[in-house]
Amino acid sequence: MNTHSTPARIALQGMSKAYGSMYANQDVGLSVAAGEIHAVLGENGAGKSTLMKMIYGVTTPDAGQIFWNGEPVQIKSPAQARALGIGMVFQHFSLFETLTVVENIALAMDEKIPISALSARIIEVSERYGLPIAPQRLVHDLSVGERQRVEIVRCLLQNPKLLIMDEPTSVLTPQAVEKLFETLRQLAAEGCSILYISHKLDEIQSLCDSATVLRQGKVSGHCQPKSETVETLAQLMIGRALPEYKHAHQTVGEVRLHINQLSMSTDDPFGVDLTDVNLTVRAGEIVGIAGVSGNGQAEFLSALSGEKRASSADMVQIMGQNAGHLDAAQRRNLGLGLCFVPEERLGKGAVPAMSLSENALLTAYQSPKFSMLRHGLMQRKNMRAFARRCIDEFQVKAEGTHSAASSLSGGNLQKFIMGREILLAPKLMIVAQPTWGVDVGASAFLRQRLLDLAAEGVAIVLLSEELEEIFEIADQIAVIAHGRMSPICPIEDTTPEQIGVWMSGLFEAKTSADA
């Protein structure tokens, strides 16, 4: 750790950044020693991403100073950050599907290296850190875990002295997470400093030496996570204790969704075909669908929502009616019973340039309860009232109903989209990644709302790559792997480790006779 004779690897003093009258960061300071794994904690909108972007040269601070190994520096670009020895692995990968691993890495290197020499370096670094990856493999053939290895190896080839990792485990199996932690601990032991951002407090507690807590853009505290519990970390982060989930166990009702031998080929050259998928979801139950990204979840969601229609109408039954031949709007209108939260917030869940009140209209326009259309004309007063209710009831941080969807942080936009669908009082709700990138307090709130819906008799399909989430609130669990659906299992009859094995495709799928 840091001493008077050894300056910090990186130290921030008085870092501030404002957008208009709103401060993203205000007078933020932190210090990371050589070989230290340092967490940055905070709610959505607390300023974590802005702070990391200032360190990496993506965003210019309004005020403040960065010290690198004790010397003041100005970091004006990512290239300058990399030249200093700063690498960053972003939450969302930036890889070209049609190129090989070595070609992708070559594009990101600041120095020009012959492909053969670069391939040799990739093999050397990947083997040294236990991140095996073949340089000549095409990216579209890689699993999500393997793609993350490419991103990490790309950083490691530049011999970083500071590695920034933003939500690195959101798409990994439990086994892959543990392997990643082994790599990070090895890097730290060799003197590399790590700034680690995650909403998973158990990870922070297990991995990190120290933590800086941000709240509303300001530093609200520092701690040593290994000396804390998950509960005390949450309290430091959100200023209050996490609520305990309230499960209202009740007898399930009639079948609201039935998937029967659904097979569907994908139009995406890098997609996954669905093969003989079976699923039944009843009123009052939550069925969780786990899986590693890229194994057919997107195709399954398209088949459920109506974005892509099935070859036979009876392959998808909603509220007892054949719906495989219906489009998305027609499925939503089956007794106004289906509501849908897509994985992609901007683009599918909300239109970026439209205001929150206009985005409310997108799925609520036919609801007689909210009367947003009259004789084909928009009723803006009712639109604003509905959007305001979403903002207030779901604690969305926004300037008002006029705010563009693109102006909200990812977590706050997610709360708005979830609120919009929940307030429509669905009979069947299909939710994809409901708390992805959402802070621990908001995650607990949204999960409890789903539990409350189930207690009211709503049937819920929960697609999530957060195993913890499924085990906390679902009644049953299944896995999608390689376009196939595993058997459905009661939560109490399995473990995260077993589901992790299933996520790699090692299960016996149900036959049509079993379905």
N, C-alpha and C positions, 0 to 999 in steps of 0.2 A: 504494500500500500504506500501511499504518498508520504514522503518525509521532506524535511527542509532542504536536504542535500539533493533530492531527486525531484525535479519538477513533474507535474502531472503530464500525462500524455496529451490530454486536451483539457482546457479549462475555459468556461464561459463566464463572462461578467456582464451584467446589465443588458442582456439581449432582449430587444423589443422589436415587435413588428405589428403595425396596425393596418387595417383595411377600412378606410373611412374613419368612422368614429369607434369602430370595434377593434379591440386589442386581441390579436391571436396570441402574442407573447408580451409580457410586460416585466422588465427587469429580472430576467431569468438568469440564474447562475448554477453551474454544476461543475464537478471536477471528476475526471476519470484517470486513474493511475495505470501504468503499464501492467498488462496482465490481469486487469480487473474486468469482471463482467458486471456491467452497471445497467440496471433496469430504469426505464422511464415509464412511470405509471400516470394514468389520468383518464377521466371520463372522455366520451366523445366530445370534441370541440374544446378540449383542455389546452390544445396547442402543441401536442407531441409531434405531429407531422410537420408543422411549420418550423419547429425548432430543428428537426433533423434536416429539413431542406436548407436551412441556413448553414448548418455545418457542412453539408455536401455541396454548397455553392449553387443550388437551384434557385434559392430566394435570397434577396439582399436585405439584411437587417436595417431597420431605421436607426437603431442605436445599439451600443454594446461592443464588446471586444472578445475575440477568440484568441486564446494562447495555445500554441502548439509546441510541446516540449519546453514550455517556459517563455517562448518568444511570441510576440504579437504578430498575427497574420490576418490578411484579408482574403477570404476565399470567394472568388467572383465567378467560378464555374466548376462543374463537376470534374473537368479535366485538371484544373488546378488542385482540387481536392485529392484526386487520385495521385497527382504528382507528389503531394505531401505524404501520401500513404493512407488515405481514407478510402475505404470501399463501402458500398451499400448494396444490400440485397433487398429489393422492394417486395412488397406483399404480392403484387401481380407481376407475373413473369413477362419479360419482353424478349421472346425468342421467335425466330422465323421457322414455322413448321416445316417448310420444304427444304431447309438447309440442314447440313450435318452439324453435329456438336462443334467440331473444330471450326467450321465456317461461321457459326454464330459467335463463337468466342473471338475469332479473328476480327470480326466487325467491331467489337467493343474494345479491342486493345489499342492503347495510345501509340505503341510502337509497332512497326511492321516486322513481322516474323514469318519466314517461310512456313507453309502449311505443314511440311514434314517435321520441321523442328518444333512447331507449336504442338503438333500431335504428340510428340515425345514428351514435351513438358506437361501436357494434360495428363498423360498416363502416369508420369512420375508424381505429380501433385495429388492426383486422385487416389493413387495407391498409398501415398504417405499419410493421408488423412482419412483413410477408410471410406472414400467416396467413389467407388469404382464406376467408371463411365467410359464407354468406347468412343473415341474421337470421330469415327466414321459413321456412327449411327445417325439416322435421320431423326430430327426432333419429334416428328409426328408419331414415331414408333415408341417413344419413351413414356413411361408412367409419370404421374405428377411428381412423385418423390425423386425420380431420376432427373426430371427437368430442374428441380430445385438444386440437385447436385451440380448441374451445369452452371447455374447462376452463382453458386458458392465457389466452385472451382474457378470461374471467370474472375472473381474477386481475388482469390488466393494466388493466382498467377502473377498478380501485381504486388505480391508480398505486403499486404496492408499492415499498418501499425494500429489502425483503428477500423473495426468492422461494425457497420450499422445494420441491424436486422429488424425488419418491420413485419410483425405477425408471421414469423417464418413457419409455424406449425399448423396453420389453418387448414391445410389440405393433406396432412400426413396421417398415416396409421400410427397407433401407439408404438409399434416396433420401430418405425422410421423416426419418430420423435426421439426415442432413446438413442438411436444411432447418431442423430444430429447433435444431441447434447454431448455425446462422447467427443465428437469432432470439435465442438466449441470449447470444451474443457481442455482439449489438447492444444488448441490455438492459444488459449489464455496461458497455459503452462509455458508456452514458448515466448510469451511476452506480448502477444497481440491483445489490445484492449477491445472490448465489445460493448456496444450500446444496444440493448435488447428491448424491443417494444412488444408487449403482448397483453391481451386482456385475460389470459389464463393465469390466474394467481398461483395455482399450484406449480406451474412451470417456473414462475418468477421465484417462488420460495425454494424450489429444488436447485435452480441453476445459478442464480445471481448473488454476487457478493454484497452489493449495495443498491440502493434505489433512490431516485429523486421523484417526488410526487408533484404533479402539476394539477392545479384546480383553477379553472377560468383564466388560463394563461399565465398564472403566477405560481411560483414555487410555494407549496403549502407544507412541505416537510421532506425529511430524508430518513431513511431507515436501513437496517440490515435485514433483508427478507428472511434469512435462515433463522433469525431470532423472533420472527413474527409468525402468526397463524394466518391462514387464508382469511379468516374473519377479521383480524386486526388490519391486514393489508387492505381489505375492502373498505374498512372504516376510514383508514387514512386517505384512500382514494376518493371516496364519494361523501365522506363526512358523516356517515351514519352506518349502522349495522345492516347487513343484508337480511331481508325478510326470509323466513322459512316458507318453503312451498307448501301449499295446502291442497292435498289430493282428496277429492270427494269421490270415493269409490261407489260406483252405482252399477246397476244392471244395464248392460248394453242393449240397444234397441234394434230397429230394423236395419237392413243393409242399405247404406247410402251410396257406396261405390263398390262395383264389382268389375274386376279386370279378368277376362277369360281368354287364356291362351293367346295373349297379345304378341304378335310378331310384326316387326316393322323394320324395313331397311332404311338406312339413313342416306340423305342426299349429300351429306358432308363427306368429302374424301378422307377426312381425319376423324369422322364420327364412328359410332358403334351401333351395329344392328341389334335390335331387341329380339329375343328368342323365347317364345312360349312363357311369357310373364303372366303370373296369376296373383291376384291380390283381392282381399275382401275387407272392407272397413265399415263398421257399424256405428250407428248413432251413439255418442257418448264415449267413444274410445279414440285414443291417439295411437296411430301406427307409425313408428319411426322407420325410415329407410336410410340406411347407412351406405357408405361406399367411398372409395377414392375417386376424386374428380377424373372425368374422362372415361368412365366405365359404363356409360349409358344413362346417367342421371338426366342429362340435358334432353336426350331423346325420349326418356320416360315422361319428363315434364311436358314436352311438346305433345305427346300422345294423350296425357291427362287433360291438358288445357284446351285442346282442339286446334292448337297451332298447326299440328299435322294430324290428318284424319286417318283412322284405321281402315284396313281393307274390308272389314266387315263391321256392320253396325253393332252387333252384339258383343264385340270384343271389349267395349267400354260401356258399362251401364251406370247411369247416374240417377239417383232417386228412383230406381226401378225401371227407368226408361232406357232403351237402347240409344247410345249417344256417340258411338264410334264414327258415324258419318257426319256428325254436326261440327260446325266451326266453333271458335272460342265464344263469340257472342251468343250463339244459340245455346251453348252449354250453360253459360251464366244465366240464361233466361228460363231454364228448366225449373219453374216455380220460384225463380229468383233465389235459388238455393246454393249455387256454387260461387265461392270466392277464391281468388287465386293470388298468391304473393310470389312473383318470380324471383329467380336468383339474381338477375341483372336489374339493379335499381334504376339506373339512368338508361332509358331507351325502351325497356319493357315495363318496368314498374312505374316510371314517371317520365314525362317529356321534359328534358333539361331546361328549355327556354320558357316553358309555361309556368305561370304562377301556381301556388299551392291550391288556390280555389279552382283554377282551371283544371289542375290535375285531379282534384276531387271529382269533377264532372266525368272523367274518363270511364269510371266503373260504376258511379252512383247515379248516372243520368236516368236510368229506368226505375229507380226505387221510388215508389209512391210515398214512402215515409218522408223523403227529403225534397220532393217536388222541384227538381233542378231544371226540368224542361216543361214548358207549357206551350202547346200548339207549335212545337218545334223550335221555340225560342228559349235561349238560356235565361234562367232566373238568377241573376248574379247575386242578389241578396241572399238567397238560399244557398248558393254555392259558397259564399263567404262564411255563412253561419256554420255550414258543415265543416269547412276547412278549419275554422276557429275552434270547433269542438274537438277535432283531431289534434290540433296544436295543444290545447289545454289539457285534454284528458290523457294524452300520451306524452306529455312533457317534452314537446318538440321545441328546440331552441331555434327560433326564426324571428325575423323582424316583424312579420305579420303575414296575413293571408295573401298579400301581394308579392311576397318573396318568390323569386324563381327557384324551381327545384334544384337547379345547379348551384345555388348559393348556400345550400345546407351541407353540413358535414355528412359523410356517409352514414354514420350512426343515426343522426337526426332524421335524415331522409327515410331510413329504414323504419323508424318509429312512426313517421307520418304514413307510409304506405301500409304498414301493419294496422295502424289505427283506422285508416280509410276502409280497409276490408272488414275488420272486426265490427265496426259500427254499422255495417250493412246487414248484420244479424244473419250470417250464413247458416245453412243446414249442413253443408259440406265445405270444408276449407282445406285447400292444398297450399302448403307453405314450404318454400325452399330457402334454406339458410337464413332463418328468421333473425339470428343474432350475430351474423358474420360481421366482424369489425365493430360490434356494439359493445360499449363498456359494461363492466360487471353489474352495475346497478340497473342499467336499462335492460340488460339481458335477463336479470331476475324478474323485472317488471313484465317483460313481454312473455316470458315463459309462464308466469302465473296467469296472465290473461288467456293463454292457450288452455291451461288447466281449467280455468273458469268456464271457457267455452265448452270444453268437454263435459263439465259438470252440468251444463245447461242442455246437453244432448246433442251437441254438434259433433259430427264425425270429422276427424282431422288426420290428414296425411302429412307427416313431417319429414321432409328430406333434409338431412343435415350431415355435414362432415365433422361436426362436433359430437363425438361419441358421448362425452359427458352430458351434453344437452339431451340426447335421446334417452340415456339411462336415468336422467333426473325426472323427465315428465312423461315419457311414452309408456303405454301399457304393453305393446308388443313391438318387436323389432325384426326387420329383414334387411338383407344386403343385396345391392346390385353390384355385380362384378362381371365384366366382359359381356354385358348385355343380357345377363341371366339373373333371375331372382332366386335368392336362397329360400329355404323354408322360413315360415314366419314363426317366431319363438316368443313366448312371454318373457318380459324383461327379467323377472325373478329367476328364470331358468337358464340364464346365460351370464357371461362375463365380458368385459371389454376385451380381454385377451382372446377369447373365443371369436368374438366378432371381428377382431383384427385379423385373425386367420381367414375367416370367411371373406374379408375385404380383398384378400389376394386371390380369391376365386376357388379356394379349397372347401367346397361344400357340394352336397348332392342336391341338385335342383328338384323341385316337385315335378312329378309327371302329371299329365292331364287327369289320370285316375285319382291322384292324391288331392287335386285342387278342389 
